[in-house]
Structures are given as structure tokens and as C-alpha cells.
Amino acid sequence: MCGRFVAASPPDEIARYFGAEAPEALLEASYNVAPTNDVYAVLEDGTTRRVETLHWGLVPRWAKDPSIGNRLINARAETLAEKNAFKHAYRMRRCIIPADGFYEWRPERGEKRKQPYYVRRADGEPMAFAGLWELWRNPENPDEQLRSCCIITGEPNEKVRPIHDRMPVILPERAWDIWLDPAEHDLETLGKLLVPAPASLIELYPVSREVNNVRNKGRKLIDPVETRGTMR
């Protein structure tokens, strides 16, 4: 699962990094992005690649109301083609969700509360989470629309495994064109992209439990802290 991440890079830098047009709607930097927040996502329509602002929590086309999106913040890579909530977006509406890093929690010996860890790229570059997006129209008022997204998770690599049994799928640059291409419908080709990132790509360390409170958004959340415990 990926339930919190960091999105603090300026939007023009994100657009430049992914070779995309900058977003029109700007978001404040957040070191504690939580479900139902708006996030940046990289989309492509076949001719133009752009950064847009989407709601985190995918609302399928067939949903009666947007509340279902509160439960659909992640999609399992193994079942994308089968789950009714995701299979249309998997074929037609894939995206990249830029992130500076993400958080996961694990139990620590001698501690009642789980210890949060921050996971980031070792080279300081942004992460490119594989994602899906959808356009929902209110069945009672078609003029009311919502563009939403979710993060695809898969098996963890050996660095993340001691903390959690899932991690976001991080796409390498060589995979971006295929993943974003709306004309690419071959599920076998797409599925081969959904693999764990190399352990050498990332680093992780414990951070303050202040990240547990979604109201906390500041940079100090990613400062390393010392811990006494070890994983149970």
C-alpha cells in the first residue's frame, strides 16, 4: 500500500523532468500528501504530454457518487486487468504520479506505535509512480465532472520488504513512453513494466511520527530521526 507520499518539487521542474507541459492549476508543496488530496499527474493524449491536477482516489466511470474513490487510492498490479474498478483505466487511461518519496510504517520492538520510514531515490531524482486515471461524470448532472487517479502497487524490493509487503511501482524513464501511450493496449507489454524498482535505486530511514497527522505538511517530516527498536 502507498497511503502517504511527498510532493514538494515545483511544478515547472516536474514538467521539465517528464518532458511535459506545466499544469494550469498549481498545488502547494506538501511533505505529507494524503488520500483525497489533489496531486499532480503526467498524462498523454497521443500528441501532448502534460502535467495535470487530479483527485487522489480513483472514481470509476460507473460510480454513482465520488465517495468510492476514498477506498481506491491504490490498485494492485497483479489484478488490474480483472478488477472492474481499474480494468478500463488500465487499458485506456494510464498516468505517472510524480513523487519525491513515500512513507511506510513498521512495528519496532519496545514501541507501542509503528515507526514511519521515508523512502526516496538515492540519487535525489523524482520517483515516477505508475498510476491510473479516470473521468467521472455525475449521472444526475453530466456537467459535474471529476478527474481522479490511483497509485499502482506491487511486490516490494529487498530494501522495502522488511517494512512493508507492498510498494509503489516506480517506472524507469525507458518505460514512460509506453506506459503513457493511450494507443498501447497490449496487457502483456504493460504488465512487464509493473515490476519492483531495483533496491539500489532507493534509500530509506526513520522519520518523526508527526507524519501520522495529515495536518502536518512541513519539510521537517522527512528529517531523519534515531530509533532504539528493531523490526519485530
C-alpha atoms as one frame of an Amber mdcrd trajectory, in Angstrom:
protein
   0.000   0.000   0.000   1.008   3.619  -0.514  -1.011   5.870   1.768   1.242
   8.927   2.135   3.879  10.497  -0.068   5.852  13.687  -0.618   5.157  16.075
  -3.487   7.277  19.154  -2.936   9.048  19.748  -6.257   7.953  22.889  -8.157
   5.501  22.127 -10.977   7.712  23.659 -13.661  10.549  21.349 -12.607   8.213
  18.359 -12.700   7.057  19.304 -16.193  10.624  19.730 -17.398  11.714  16.411
 -15.870   8.947  14.470 -17.612   9.070  16.450 -20.869   5.525  17.706 -20.344
   3.526  20.902 -20.374   3.228  22.573 -16.965  -0.096  22.423 -15.099  -2.584
  25.263 -15.113  -3.830  24.559 -11.586  -0.996  24.871  -9.067  -0.713  22.994
  -5.776   1.195  23.882  -2.637   4.250  21.797  -1.816   3.338  19.023   0.619
   5.563  16.670   2.580   2.518  14.681   3.660   0.168  14.059   0.747  -2.828
  12.028   1.939  -5.730  10.285   0.196  -8.397  12.645  -1.197  -5.781  15.396
  -1.673  -5.247  16.788  -5.159  -1.989  15.653  -6.759  -0.017  16.207  -9.928
  -0.162  13.526 -12.612   1.515  13.229 -16.014  -0.940  12.338 -18.806  -0.665
  11.948 -22.567  -3.368  12.149 -25.227  -1.342  10.840 -28.147   0.063  14.204
 -29.173   0.643  16.182 -25.982   2.174  15.207 -22.642   1.074  17.431 -19.806
   1.030  17.698 -16.028  -2.478  17.987 -14.623  -4.082  18.184 -11.202  -6.179
  15.165 -10.223  -8.019  13.936  -7.129  -6.194  11.090  -5.350  -8.721   8.285
  -5.035  -9.950   6.819  -8.306 -13.652   7.201  -9.083 -14.688   4.692 -11.801
 -16.856   5.840 -14.695 -19.784   3.750 -13.443 -19.762   5.068  -9.855 -22.993
   6.578  -8.557 -21.084   9.123  -6.478 -17.425  10.057  -5.831 -17.238   8.552
  -2.327 -15.979   5.204  -3.667 -12.712   6.960  -4.505 -11.883   7.172  -0.798
 -11.207   3.411  -0.899  -9.487   3.273  -4.289  -6.224   5.095  -3.633  -4.113
   2.088  -4.704  -4.519  -0.631  -7.322  -2.714  -3.970  -7.155  -0.565  -4.587
 -10.233  -1.467  -8.277 -10.224  -5.224  -7.722 -10.725  -5.516  -4.549 -12.808
  -6.928  -6.355 -15.835  -9.559  -8.159 -13.730 -10.964  -5.613 -11.295 -13.955
  -3.743 -12.628 -12.825  -0.520 -10.944  -9.491  -0.475 -12.766  -9.601  -2.513
 -15.981 -10.894   0.287 -18.234  -8.332   2.792 -16.957  -5.576   0.184 -17.260
  -6.289  -0.158 -20.967  -7.065   3.450 -21.766  -6.034   5.923 -19.066  -2.639
   5.389 -17.543  -0.611   8.142 -15.910   2.539   8.829 -13.936   2.242  10.347
 -10.470   5.431  12.272  -9.589   6.688  11.992  -6.021   9.788  12.977  -4.096
   9.369   9.909  -1.887   6.835   7.974   0.167   6.256   6.782   3.723   5.713
   3.320   5.162   5.357   2.133   8.767   6.669  -0.912  10.619   6.460  -2.210
  14.205   9.503  -1.578  16.379  10.451  -3.624  19.423   9.651  -1.794  22.629
   7.379   0.719  20.889   3.573   0.746  21.038   3.218   2.703  17.820   4.626
   1.826  14.421   7.691   3.708  13.247   7.345   5.681   9.989  10.109   5.426
   7.389  10.763   7.709   4.442  11.693   6.086   1.142  13.314   8.151  -1.597
  15.571   7.746  -4.592  19.240   7.559  -3.615  20.179   9.947  -6.422  17.639
  12.594  -5.383  15.660  12.353  -8.621  11.831  12.286  -8.562  10.004   8.987
  -8.441   7.607   8.127 -11.275   4.751   6.146  -9.734   2.732   4.119 -12.215
  -0.869   5.288 -11.963  -4.327   5.150 -13.493  -6.775   7.984 -14.011 -10.458
   8.301 -14.806 -13.041  10.901 -15.739 -16.273  10.613 -13.754 -19.474  12.398
 -14.708 -22.291  12.805 -12.235 -25.149  10.673 -13.635 -27.651  13.241 -12.327
 -25.709  16.237 -13.664 -23.309  15.405 -16.551 -21.795  18.880 -16.334 -20.328
  17.903 -12.961 -17.057  16.081 -13.628 -14.189  14.753 -11.556 -10.763  13.627
 -12.761  -9.190  11.213 -10.307  -6.261   8.821 -10.034  -4.729   5.983  -8.047
  -1.225   4.609  -7.488  -0.317   1.098  -8.646   1.449  -1.052  -6.076   3.353
  -4.292  -6.497   5.828  -6.562  -4.789   8.471  -4.785  -2.675  12.176  -4.935
  -3.374  14.569  -6.257  -0.749  15.022  -2.857   0.914  11.319  -2.181   1.385
  10.289  -5.765   2.220  11.333  -5.546   5.909   8.974  -2.577   6.284   6.002
  -3.492   4.104   4.793  -6.207   1.755   3.816  -3.727  -0.988   5.407  -0.678
  -2.598   4.509   1.726  -5.413   5.576   0.661  -8.887   8.322   3.119  -9.879
   8.708   3.365 -13.642  12.168   3.895 -15.156  12.479   6.580 -17.820  12.665
   3.995 -20.597   9.124   2.877 -19.692   7.430   6.273 -19.668   6.571   6.452
 -23.371   4.969   3.016 -23.438   3.080   3.474 -20.200   1.648   6.867 -21.158
   0.786   5.952 -24.763  -3.056   5.797 -24.940  -2.771   3.686 -28.101  -0.888
   0.920 -26.237  -3.432  -1.731 -25.214  -1.293  -4.862 -25.040  -1.668  -6.072
 -21.474   1.345  -8.359 -21.679   3.579  -5.450 -22.701   2.146  -3.224 -19.988
   2.364  -5.914 -17.329   6.091  -6.336 -17.895   6.582  -2.746 -16.716   4.991
  -3.378 -13.334   7.997  -4.801 -11.506   9.795  -3.770  -8.298  12.315  -0.965
  -8.622  15.934  -2.080  -8.078  16.950  -1.894  -4.436  19.960   0.196  -5.460
  17.589   2.924  -6.692  16.288   3.799  -3.247  17.287   4.613   0.296  15.155
   4.760   3.433  15.401   5.949   7.020  13.151   6.524  10.066  11.347   9.850
  10.450   9.212  11.579  13.064   5.780  10.239  13.966   4.495  13.741  13.283
   3.811  12.424   9.780   0.950  10.399  11.291  -1.095  13.593  11.491  -2.231
  14.591   7.997  -2.382  18.232   9.080   1.400  18.283   9.326   2.821  19.173
   5.906   6.258  20.734   6.524   9.695  19.722   5.357  10.827  18.622   8.824
   8.740  15.482   8.334  11.487  13.973   6.152  14.318  14.749   8.577  15.886
  11.500   9.857  15.436  10.513  13.494  17.148   7.956  15.686  15.276   4.844
  16.821  16.059   2.313  19.529  13.913  -0.520  18.261  14.301  -3.109  15.560
  11.625  -4.753  13.476   9.626  -7.470  15.152
